[in-house]
Amino acid sequence: MEWHSWIGYLAATLTTLSFLPQAIKVITTRNTQGISGLMYVMFVCGLVLWLAYGLLIEDTAVSMANFLTLLFALPILVIKYRSR
Amino acid sequence: MEWHSWIGYLAATLTTLSFLPQAIKVITTRNTQGISGLMYVMFVCGLVLWLAYGLLIEDTAVSMANFLTLLFALPILVIKYRSR
């Protein structure tokens, strides 16, 4: 594997896992003040399309990264709209 | 262009632009309650690496999408840590 690829994998790991502390914070505190609901509507729709794209082109990295991010982002969206 | 590609482009557009309403909300209200600072530290680091990766592999779509997302995510990170 080229050294470039490691930068890509590290980038994907960071952007994917970054949603974990946000999900934990929202799940434990139920405080969604300051969080944009529109952001999570657009983001979750985008992730579903990314996942579909990953499956269509049969790229495991794209599918897995977006499936995981969806797992973290979906509860944030649900709690945001429930707490209104 | 294959029809798959359009799903990928739509996915990238949605996940990139989703940070715009969050940036506008944080810039106008200065309310960052509920937003995880750790998320934005990890996310911004990840975006910088994605941008580097896009430049290294000379992929304009990867570079542009991550440059734009960085433009929206960076003010959120700065305001989050200033408002402490």
N, CA and C atoms of all chains as a GROMACS GRO file, in nm:
protein
  504
    1MET      N    1   0.084  -0.120   0.000
    1MET     CA    2   0.000   0.000   0.000
    1MET      C    3   0.088   0.125   0.000
    2GLU      N    4   0.051   0.220  -0.085
    2GLU     CA    5   0.127   0.345  -0.092
    2GLU      C    6   0.109   0.427   0.037
    3TRP      N    7   0.207   0.511   0.067
    3TRP     CA    8   0.198   0.590   0.191
    3TRP      C    9   0.083   0.690   0.186
    4HIS      N   10   0.049   0.735   0.064
    4HIS     CA   11  -0.069   0.822   0.045
    4HIS      C   12  -0.192   0.761   0.110
    5SER      N   13  -0.208   0.630   0.085
    5SER     CA   14  -0.328   0.560   0.130
    5SER      C   15  -0.345   0.568   0.281
    6TRP      N   16  -0.232   0.567   0.354
    6TRP     CA   17  -0.241   0.577   0.500
    6TRP      C   18  -0.300   0.710   0.543
    7ILE      N   19  -0.267   0.817   0.470
    7ILE     CA   20  -0.324   0.949   0.501
    7ILE      C   21  -0.476   0.944   0.479
    8GLY      N   22  -0.518   0.880   0.371
    8GLY     CA   23  -0.661   0.865   0.342
    8GLY      C   24  -0.732   0.785   0.450
    9TYR      N   25  -0.671   0.674   0.494
    9TYR     CA   26  -0.733   0.592   0.598
    9TYR      C   27  -0.741   0.666   0.732
   10LEU      N   28  -0.634   0.739   0.766
   10LEU     CA   29  -0.633   0.816   0.890
   10LEU      C   30  -0.740   0.927   0.884
   11ALA      N   31  -0.751   0.992   0.767
   11ALA     CA   32  -0.852   1.096   0.747
   11ALA      C   33  -0.992   1.038   0.765
   12ALA      N   34  -1.018   0.923   0.703
   12ALA     CA   35  -1.150   0.859   0.710
   12ALA      C   36  -1.182   0.818   0.854
   13THR      N   37  -1.080   0.764   0.925
   13THR     CA   38  -1.100   0.722   1.064
   13THR      C   39  -1.138   0.842   1.151
   14LEU      N   40  -1.065   0.954   1.133
   14LEU     CA   41  -1.091   1.073   1.215
   14LEU      C   42  -1.229   1.133   1.187
   15THR      N   43  -1.264   1.151   1.058
   15THR     CA   44  -1.394   1.215   1.028
   15THR      C   45  -1.509   1.123   1.070
   16THR      N   46  -1.490   0.991   1.059
   16THR     CA   47  -1.596   0.898   1.100
   16THR      C   48  -1.612   0.897   1.252
   17LEU      N   49  -1.500   0.877   1.324
   17LEU     CA   50  -1.507   0.865   1.470
   17LEU      C   51  -1.540   0.997   1.540
   18SER      N   52  -1.522   1.111   1.470
   18SER     CA   53  -1.550   1.241   1.531
   18SER      C   54  -1.697   1.251   1.576
   19PHE      N   55  -1.786   1.178   1.508
   19PHE     CA   56  -1.928   1.186   1.545
   19PHE      C   57  -1.962   1.105   1.670
   20LEU      N   58  -1.867   1.020   1.715
   20LEU     CA   59  -1.892   0.941   1.834
   20LEU      C   60  -1.903   1.028   1.961
   21PRO      N   61  -1.805   1.120   1.989
   21PRO     CA   62  -1.822   1.204   2.109
   21PRO      C   63  -1.949   1.290   2.102
   22GLN      N   64  -1.986   1.335   1.982
   22GLN     CA   65  -2.109   1.415   1.970
   22GLN      C   66  -2.233   1.329   2.002
   23ALA      N   67  -2.234   1.206   1.952
   23ALA     CA   68  -2.347   1.115   1.978
   23ALA      C   69  -2.355   1.085   2.128
   24ILE      N   70  -2.240   1.056   2.191
   24ILE     CA   71  -2.239   1.026   2.336
   24ILE      C   72  -2.290   1.146   2.415
   25LYS      N   73  -2.243   1.266   2.376
   25LYS     CA   74  -2.284   1.388   2.446
   25LYS      C   75  -2.436   1.409   2.437
   26VAL      N   76  -2.491   1.392   2.317
   26VAL     CA   77  -2.634   1.415   2.298
   26VAL      C   78  -2.716   1.306   2.368
   27ILE      N   79  -2.670   1.181   2.361
   27ILE     CA   80  -2.744   1.070   2.423
   27ILE      C   81  -2.744   1.084   2.576
   28THR      N   82  -2.630   1.124   2.635
   28THR     CA   83  -2.623   1.131   2.781
   28THR      C   84  -2.685   1.260   2.838
   29THR      N   85  -2.671   1.372   2.767
   29THR     CA   86  -2.723   1.498   2.822
   29THR      C   87  -2.860   1.536   2.769
   30ARG      N   88  -2.899   1.481   2.652
   30ARG     CA   89  -3.024   1.518   2.582
   30ARG      C   90  -3.028   1.668   2.550
   31ASN      N   91  -2.912   1.733   2.559
   31ASN     CA   92  -2.905   1.876   2.527
   31ASN      C   93  -2.866   1.893   2.380
   32THR      N   94  -2.962   1.942   2.300
   32THR     CA   95  -2.932   1.961   2.157
   32THR      C   96  -2.936   2.108   2.119
   33GLN      N   97  -2.933   2.195   2.222
   33GLN     CA   98  -2.928   2.338   2.196
   33GLN      C   99  -2.801   2.369   2.118
   34GLY      N  100  -2.812   2.455   2.022
   34GLY     CA  101  -2.694   2.495   1.945
   34GLY      C  102  -2.670   2.404   1.827
   35ILE      N  103  -2.728   2.282   1.831
   35ILE     CA  104  -2.711   2.189   1.719
   35ILE      C  105  -2.817   2.219   1.612
   36SER      N  106  -2.772   2.228   1.488
   36SER     CA  107  -2.862   2.258   1.377
   36SER      C  108  -2.933   2.129   1.331
   37GLY      N  109  -3.067   2.130   1.341
   37GLY     CA  110  -3.145   2.015   1.295
   37GLY      C  111  -3.131   1.996   1.145
   38LEU      N  112  -3.131   2.109   1.072
   38LEU     CA  113  -3.118   2.104   0.926
   38LEU      C  114  -2.986   2.038   0.885
   39MET      N  115  -2.879   2.067   0.962
   39MET     CA  116  -2.750   2.003   0.933
   39MET      C  117  -2.765   1.851   0.936
   40TYR      N  118  -2.830   1.798   1.042
   40TYR     CA  119  -2.838   1.652   1.056
   40TYR      C  120  -2.935   1.588   0.957
   41VAL      N  121  -3.039   1.664   0.914
   41VAL     CA  122  -3.128   1.613   0.809
   41VAL      C  123  -3.047   1.594   0.680
   42MET      N  124  -2.974   1.700   0.642
   42MET     CA  125  -2.894   1.694   0.518
   42MET      C  126  -2.784   1.589   0.529
   43PHE      N  127  -2.717   1.587   0.646
   43PHE     CA  128  -2.603   1.498   0.666
   43PHE      C  129  -2.645   1.351   0.660
   44VAL      N  130  -2.756   1.318   0.729
   44VAL     CA  131  -2.803   1.179   0.729
   44VAL      C  132  -2.847   1.136   0.588
   45CYS      N  133  -2.917   1.226   0.515
   45CYS     CA  134  -2.955   1.195   0.376
   45CYS      C  135  -2.829   1.170   0.293
   46GLY      N  136  -2.729   1.256   0.311
   46GLY     CA  137  -2.602   1.240   0.238
   46GLY      C  138  -2.534   1.107   0.270
   47LEU      N  139  -2.536   1.069   0.398
   47LEU     CA  140  -2.473   0.942   0.440
   47LEU      C  141  -2.544   0.822   0.378
   48VAL      N  142  -2.678   0.827   0.371
   48VAL     CA  143  -2.754   0.717   0.311
   48VAL      C  144  -2.713   0.704   0.163
   49LEU      N  145  -2.699   0.819   0.095
   49LEU     CA  146  -2.657   0.814  -0.045
   49LEU      C  147  -2.513   0.763  -0.059
   50TRP      N  148  -2.424   0.806   0.032
   50TRP     CA  149  -2.285   0.757   0.032
   50TRP      C  150  -2.282   0.605   0.050
   51LEU      N  151  -2.366   0.555   0.142
   51LEU     CA  152  -2.374   0.412   0.169
   51LEU      C  153  -2.423   0.339   0.043
   52ALA      N  154  -2.528   0.394  -0.021
   52ALA     CA  155  -2.580   0.334  -0.145
   52ALA      C  156  -2.471   0.334  -0.253
   53TYR      N  157  -2.399   0.446  -0.262
   53TYR     CA  158  -2.291   0.458  -0.360
   53TYR      C  159  -2.182   0.354  -0.335
   54GLY      N  160  -2.143   0.339  -0.208
   54GLY     CA  161  -2.041   0.241  -0.170
   54GLY      C  162  -2.083   0.099  -0.206
   55LEU      N  163  -2.212   0.068  -0.184
   55LEU     CA  164  -2.262  -0.065  -0.218
   55LEU      C  165  -2.266  -0.084  -0.370
   56LEU      N  166  -2.307   0.021  -0.442
   56LEU     CA  167  -2.317   0.014  -0.589
   56LEU      C  168  -2.181  -0.009  -0.654
   57ILE      N  169  -2.080   0.064  -0.606
   57ILE     CA  170  -1.947   0.050  -0.666
   57ILE      C  171  -1.867  -0.062  -0.596
   58GLU      N  172  -1.934  -0.131  -0.501
   58GLU     CA  173  -1.873  -0.242  -0.426
   58GLU      C  174  -1.740  -0.202  -0.361
   59ASP      N  175  -1.742  -0.085  -0.295
   59ASP     CA  176  -1.623  -0.036  -0.224
   59ASP      C  177  -1.650  -0.048  -0.073
   60THR      N  178  -1.582  -0.144  -0.010
   60THR     CA  179  -1.607  -0.173   0.132
   60THR      C  180  -1.571  -0.054   0.221
   61ALA      N  181  -1.462   0.018   0.189
   61ALA     CA  182  -1.419   0.130   0.272
   61ALA      C  183  -1.526   0.239   0.274
   62VAL      N  184  -1.578   0.274   0.158
   62VAL     CA  185  -1.682   0.378   0.148
   62VAL      C  186  -1.808   0.332   0.221
   63SER      N  187  -1.850   0.207   0.199
   63SER     CA  188  -1.972   0.156   0.265
   63SER      C  189  -1.956   0.154   0.416
   64MET      N  190  -1.844   0.096   0.463
   64MET     CA  191  -1.823   0.080   0.607
   64MET      C  192  -1.814   0.214   0.678
   65ALA      N  193  -1.733   0.306   0.625
   65ALA     CA  194  -1.714   0.437   0.689
   65ALA      C  195  -1.848   0.510   0.700
   66ASN      N  196  -1.929   0.504   0.594
   66ASN     CA  197  -2.054   0.578   0.596
   66ASN      C  198  -2.161   0.508   0.678
   67PHE      N  199  -2.155   0.375   0.684
   67PHE     CA  200  -2.248   0.301   0.770
   67PHE      C  201  -2.221   0.336   0.917
   68LEU      N  202  -2.094   0.338   0.955
   68LEU     CA  203  -2.056   0.372   1.092
   68LEU      C  204  -2.096   0.515   1.127
   69THR      N  205  -2.067   0.609   1.036
   69THR     CA  206  -2.102   0.750   1.062
   69THR      C  207  -2.253   0.763   1.078
   70LEU      N  208  -2.329   0.690   0.997
   70LEU     CA  209  -2.475   0.690   1.005
   70LEU      C  210  -2.521   0.642   1.143
   71LEU      N  211  -2.453   0.540   1.194
   71LEU     CA  212  -2.484   0.484   1.325
   71LEU      C  213  -2.468   0.588   1.436
   72PHE      N  214  -2.370   0.679   1.420
   72PHE     CA  215  -2.347   0.784   1.520
   72PHE      C  216  -2.439   0.905   1.496
   73ALA      N  217  -2.464   0.938   1.368
   73ALA     CA  218  -2.539   1.060   1.336
   73ALA      C  219  -2.690   1.045   1.353
   74LEU      N  220  -2.741   0.924   1.330
   74LEU     CA  221  -2.885   0.902   1.336
   74LEU      C  222  -2.945   0.931   1.474
   75PRO      N  223  -2.884   0.881   1.586
   75PRO     CA  224  -2.943   0.915   1.717
   75PRO      C  225  -2.941   1.065   1.745
   76ILE      N  226  -2.840   1.138   1.694
   76ILE     CA  227  -2.834   1.284   1.714
   76ILE      C  228  -2.957   1.348   1.648
   77LEU      N  229  -2.985   1.306   1.524
   77LEU     CA  230  -3.100   1.359   1.450
   77LEU      C  231  -3.230   1.329   1.523
   78VAL      N  232  -3.247   1.203   1.567
   78VAL     CA  233  -3.371   1.161   1.634
   78VAL      C  234  -3.392   1.241   1.763
   79ILE      N  235  -3.287   1.252   1.846
   79ILE     CA  236  -3.299   1.323   1.974
   79ILE      C  237  -3.323   1.472   1.951
   80LYS      N  238  -3.259   1.529   1.849
   80LYS     CA  239  -3.280   1.671   1.816
   80LYS      C  240  -3.428   1.698   1.789
   81TYR      N  241  -3.493   1.612   1.709
   81TYR     CA  242  -3.633   1.639   1.674
   81TYR      C  243  -3.731   1.596   1.782
   82ARG      N  244  -3.691   1.502   1.868
   82ARG     CA  245  -3.777   1.463   1.980
   82ARG      C  246  -3.777   1.569   2.088
   83SER      N  247  -3.663   1.639   2.103
   83SER     CA  248  -3.648   1.734   2.214
   83SER      C  249  -3.715   1.869   2.184
   84ARG      N  250  -3.777   1.881   2.067
   84ARG     CA  251  -3.843   2.009   2.032
   84ARG      C  252  -3.970   2.033   2.110
   85MET      N  253  -2.085   0.995  -1.814
   85MET     CA  254  -2.071   0.963  -1.672
   85MET      C  255  -2.177   0.859  -1.633
   86GLU      N  256  -2.136   0.758  -1.559
   86GLU     CA  257  -2.230   0.655  -1.514
   86GLU      C  258  -2.331   0.712  -1.414
   87TRP      N  259  -2.450   0.650  -1.408
   87TRP     CA  260  -2.553   0.702  -1.316
   87TRP      C  261  -2.512   0.687  -1.170
   88HIS      N  262  -2.426   0.586  -1.140
   88HIS     CA  263  -2.369   0.571  -1.004
   88HIS      C  264  -2.305   0.701  -0.959
   89SER      N  265  -2.228   0.759  -1.051
   89SER     CA  266  -2.149   0.878  -1.017
   89SER      C  267  -2.237   0.991  -0.967
   90TRP      N  268  -2.358   1.002  -1.024
   90TRP     CA  269  -2.448   1.109  -0.980
   90TRP      C  270  -2.488   1.091  -0.834
   91ILE      N  271  -2.504   0.965  -0.792
   91ILE     CA  272  -2.537   0.939  -0.651
   91ILE      C  273  -2.421   0.984  -0.564
   92GLY      N  274  -2.299   0.954  -0.606
   92GLY     CA  275  -2.180   0.996  -0.534
   92GLY      C  276  -2.170   1.148  -0.524
   93TYR      N  277  -2.197   1.216  -0.636
   93TYR     CA  278  -2.189   1.364  -0.635
   93TYR      C  279  -2.296   1.426  -0.546
   94LEU      N  280  -2.417   1.367  -0.553
   94LEU     CA  281  -2.528   1.418  -0.469
   94LEU      C  282  -2.494   1.395  -0.321
   95ALA      N  283  -2.440   1.277  -0.290
   95ALA     CA  284  -2.399   1.244  -0.153
   95ALA      C  285  -2.294   1.345  -0.103
   96ALA      N  286  -2.193   1.372  -0.185
   96ALA     CA  287  -2.085   1.464  -0.147
   96ALA      C  288  -2.139   1.605  -0.127
   97THR      N  289  -2.230   1.647  -0.215
   97THR     CA  290  -2.289   1.781  -0.205
   97THR      C  291  -2.366   1.795  -0.074
   98LEU      N  292  -2.447   1.693  -0.041
   98LEU     CA  293  -2.528   1.698   0.082
   98LEU      C  294  -2.441   1.698   0.207
   99THR      N  295  -2.343   1.606   0.215
   99THR     CA  296  -2.262   1.600   0.338
   99THR      C  297  -2.175   1.725   0.354
  100THR      N  298  -2.130   1.783   0.241
  100THR     CA  299  -2.050   1.906   0.248
  100THR      C  300  -2.136   2.024   0.290
  101LEU      N  301  -2.248   2.044   0.220
  101LEU     CA  302  -2.332   2.162   0.247
  101LEU      C  303  -2.405   2.154   0.380
  102SER      N  304  -2.416   2.032   0.439
  102SER     CA  305  -2.487   2.019   0.566
  102SER      C  306  -2.422   2.102   0.677
  103PHE      N  307  -2.291   2.127   0.665
  103PHE     CA  308  -2.223   2.205   0.769
  103PHE      C  309  -2.248   2.356   0.757
  104LEU      N  310  -2.307   2.398   0.644
  104LEU     CA  311  -2.336   2.541   0.625
  104LEU      C  312  -2.442   2.590   0.724
  105PRO      N  313  -2.562   2.523   0.736
  105PRO     CA  314  -2.660   2.572   0.836
  105PRO      C  315  -2.606   2.569   0.979
  106GLN      N  316  -2.519   2.470   1.011
  106GLN     CA  317  -2.461   2.465   1.146
  106GLN      C  318  -2.366   2.584   1.168
  107ALA      N  319  -2.287   2.614   1.065
  107ALA     CA  320  -2.193   2.727   1.076
  107ALA      C  321  -2.271   2.858   1.091
  108ILE      N  322  -2.376   2.877   1.010
  108ILE     CA  323  -2.457   2.999   1.017
  108ILE      C  324  -2.520   3.011   1.156
  109LYS      N  325  -2.573   2.900   1.207
  109LYS     CA  326  -2.638   2.900   1.339
  109LYS      C  327  -2.540   2.941   1.449
  110VAL      N  328  -2.420   2.882   1.445
  110VAL     CA  329  -2.320   2.912   1.549
  110VAL      C  330  -2.268   3.055   1.536
  111ILE      N  331  -2.246   3.101   1.413
  111ILE     CA  332  -2.193   3.237   1.391
  111ILE      C  333  -2.295   3.342   1.434
  112THR      N  334  -2.424   3.318   1.404
  112THR     CA  335  -2.525   3.420   1.436
  112THR      C  336  -2.569   3.417   1.582
  113THR      N  337  -2.577   3.297   1.642
  113THR     CA  338  -2.627   3.289   1.780
  113THR      C  339  -2.516   3.281   1.884
  114ARG      N  340  -2.396   3.241   1.843
  114ARG     CA  341  -2.282   3.217   1.935
  114ARG      C  342  -2.317   3.114   2.041
  115ASN      N  343  -2.425   3.037   2.017
  115ASN     CA  344  -2.466   2.933   2.113
  115ASN      C  345  -2.405   2.800   2.068
  116THR      N  346  -2.309   2.751   2.147
  116THR     CA  347  -2.245   2.623   2.112
  116THR      C  348  -2.275   2.516   2.217
  117GLN      N  349  -2.376   2.543   2.301
  117GLN     CA  350  -2.420   2.442   2.399
  117GLN      C  351  -2.466   2.319   2.325
  118GLY      N  352  -2.431   2.206   2.374
  118GLY     CA  353  -2.476   2.081   2.311
  118GLY      C  354  -2.381   2.034   2.203
  119ILE      N  355  -2.298   2.128   2.151
  119ILE     CA  356  -2.201   2.090   2.048
  119ILE      C  357  -2.076   2.034   2.114
  120SER      N  358  -2.027   1.919   2.063
  120SER     CA  359  -1.908   1.857   2.120
  120SER      C  360  -1.782   1.919   2.060
  121GLY      N  361  -1.700   1.978   2.149
  121GLY     CA  362  -1.574   2.038   2.104
  121GLY      C  363  -1.480   1.932   2.050
  122LEU      N  364  -1.477   1.815   2.116
  122LEU     CA  365  -1.391   1.705   2.072
  122LEU      C  366  -1.429   1.660   1.931
  123MET      N  367  -1.560   1.659   1.902
  123MET     CA  368  -1.602   1.623   1.766
  123MET      C  369  -1.536   1.714   1.664
  124TYR      N  370  -1.540   1.847   1.688
  124TYR     CA  371  -1.486   1.941   1.589
  124TYR      C  372  -1.333   1.939   1.583
  125VAL      N  373  -1.266   1.907   1.695
  125VAL     CA  374  -1.120   1.892   1.691
  125VAL      C  375  -1.086   1.775   1.598
  126MET      N  376  -1.151   1.660   1.621
  126MET     CA  377  -1.123   1.540   1.540
  126MET      C  378  -1.164   1.563   1.394
  127PHE      N  379  -1.281   1.625   1.376
  127PHE     CA  380  -1.336   1.644   1.241
  127PHE      C  381  -1.246   1.737   1.158
  128VAL      N  382  -1.203   1.849   1.219
  128VAL     CA  383  -1.117   1.944   1.146
  128VAL      C  384  -0.982   1.880   1.112
  129CYS      N  385  -0.924   1.803   1.207
  129CYS     CA  386  -0.798   1.732   1.178
  129CYS      C  387  -0.819   1.634   1.061
  130GLY      N  388  -0.931   1.562   1.064
  130GLY     CA  389  -0.964   1.468   0.957
  130GLY      C  390  -0.977   1.538   0.822
  131LEU      N  391  -1.042   1.656   0.823
  131LEU     CA  392  -1.062   1.730   0.698
  131LEU      C  393  -0.929   1.778   0.640
  132VAL      N  394  -0.837   1.822   0.729
  132VAL     CA  395  -0.705   1.868   0.683
  132VAL      C  396  -0.633   1.750   0.615
  133LEU      N  397  -0.644   1.631   0.675
  133LEU     CA  398  -0.582   1.512   0.615
  133LEU      C  399  -0.650   1.473   0.484
  134TRP      N  400  -0.784   1.484   0.477
  134TRP     CA  401  -0.857   1.457   0.352
  134TRP      C  402  -0.810   1.552   0.242
  135LEU      N  403  -0.794   1.680   0.280
  135LEU     CA  404  -0.750   1.781   0.184
  135LEU      C  405  -0.610   1.747   0.133
  136ALA      N  406  -0.520   1.711   0.227
  136ALA     CA  407  -0.383   1.670   0.190
  136ALA      C  408  -0.388   1.549   0.097
  137TYR      N  409  -0.474   1.454   0.130
  137TYR     CA  410  -0.487   1.332   0.050
  137TYR      C  411  -0.537   1.365  -0.090
  138GLY      N  412  -0.636   1.452  -0.098
  138GLY     CA  413  -0.691   1.494  -0.229
  138GLY      C  414  -0.584   1.560  -0.315
  139LEU      N  415  -0.500   1.644  -0.251
  139LEU     CA  416  -0.393   1.712  -0.325
  139LEU      C  417  -0.287   1.611  -0.369
  140LEU      N  418  -0.254   1.517  -0.279
  140LEU     CA  419  -0.151   1.415  -0.311
  140LEU      C  420  -0.192   1.326  -0.428
  141ILE      N  421  -0.318   1.283  -0.428
  141ILE     CA  422  -0.363   1.195  -0.537
  141ILE      C  423  -0.417   1.276  -0.655
  142GLU      N  424  -0.408   1.411  -0.643
  142GLU     CA  425  -0.453   1.504  -0.748
  142GLU      C  426  -0.597   1.477  -0.789
  143ASP      N  427  -0.684   1.463  -0.688
  143ASP     CA  428  -0.828   1.444  -0.712
  143ASP      C  429  -0.901   1.572  -0.671
  144THR      N  430  -0.948   1.646  -0.772
  144THR     CA  431  -1.011   1.777  -0.746
  144THR      C  432  -1.138   1.764  -0.663
  145ALA      N  433  -1.219   1.658  -0.686
  145ALA     CA  434  -1.344   1.642  -0.611
  145ALA      C  435  -1.316   1.625  -0.461
  146VAL      N  436  -1.220   1.539  -0.427
  146VAL     CA  437  -1.184   1.516  -0.286
  146VAL      C  438  -1.129   1.645  -0.224
  147SER      N  439  -1.040   1.713  -0.295
  147SER     CA  440  -0.980   1.836  -0.242
  147SER      C  441  -1.086   1.944  -0.221
  148MET      N  442  -1.168   1.966  -0.324
  148MET     CA  443  -1.267   2.075  -0.320
  148MET      C  444  -1.371   2.051  -0.210
  149ALA      N  445  -1.427   1.928  -0.205
  149ALA     CA  446  -1.531   1.897  -0.107
  149ALA      C  447  -1.477   1.918   0.035
  150ASN      N  448  -1.353   1.874   0.060
  150ASN     CA  449  -1.299   1.884   0.195
  150ASN      C  450  -1.253   2.024   0.229
  151PHE      N  451  -1.209   2.100   0.127
  151PHE     CA  452  -1.172   2.240   0.149
  151PHE      C  453  -1.297   2.319   0.190
  152LEU      N  454  -1.408   2.296   0.118
  152LEU     CA  455  -1.535   2.365   0.149
  152LEU      C  456  -1.585   2.329   0.288
  153THR      N  457  -1.582   2.198   0.321
  153THR     CA  458  -1.631   2.154   0.453
  153THR      C  459  -1.545   2.216   0.562
  154LEU      N  460  -1.414   2.227   0.538
  154LEU     CA  461  -1.322   2.290   0.633
  154LEU      C  462  -1.360   2.436   0.657
  155LEU      N  463  -1.399   2.502   0.549
  155LEU     CA  464  -1.440   2.643   0.554
  155LEU      C  465  -1.562   2.662   0.645
  156PHE      N  466  -1.650   2.562   0.649
  156PHE     CA  467  -1.770   2.570   0.733
  156PHE      C  468  -1.742   2.521   0.875
  157ALA      N  469  -1.656   2.419   0.889
  157ALA     CA  470  -1.634   2.357   1.020
  157ALA      C  471  -1.537   2.437   1.108
  158LEU      N  472  -1.443   2.506   1.046
  158LEU     CA  473  -1.341   2.578   1.123
  158LEU      C  474  -1.400   2.687   1.212
  159PRO      N  475  -1.491   2.775   1.161
  159PRO     CA  476  -1.550   2.876   1.251
  159PRO      C  477  -1.626   2.814   1.367
  160ILE      N  478  -1.690   2.695   1.346
  160ILE     CA  479  -1.764   2.629   1.454
  160ILE      C  480  -1.666   2.591   1.566
  161LEU      N  481  -1.551   2.534   1.526
  161LEU     CA  482  -1.448   2.495   1.623
  161LEU      C  483  -1.394   2.616   1.699
  162VAL      N  484  -1.364   2.724   1.626
  162VAL     CA  485  -1.308   2.845   1.688
  162VAL      C  486  -1.407   2.905   1.788
  163ILE      N  487  -1.534   2.920   1.747
  163ILE     CA  488  -1.635   2.980   1.835
  163ILE      C  489  -1.661   2.891   1.956
  164LYS      N  490  -1.662   2.759   1.935
  164LYS     CA  491  -1.682   2.665   2.046
  164LYS      C  492  -1.577   2.687   2.155
  165TYR      N  493  -1.450   2.701   2.116
  165TYR     CA  494  -1.345   2.714   2.217
  165TYR      C  495  -1.331   2.855   2.272
  166ARG      N  496  -1.377   2.954   2.194
  166ARG     CA  497  -1.376   3.093   2.243
  166ARG      C  498  -1.485   3.115   2.346
  167SER      N  499  -1.597   3.044   2.329
  167SER     CA  500  -1.715   3.067   2.414
  167SER      C  501  -1.705   2.996   2.548
  168ARG      N  502  -1.594   2.928   2.574
  168ARG     CA  503  -1.581   2.857   2.702
  168ARG      C  504  -1.556   2.950   2.818
   0.00000   0.00000   0.00000
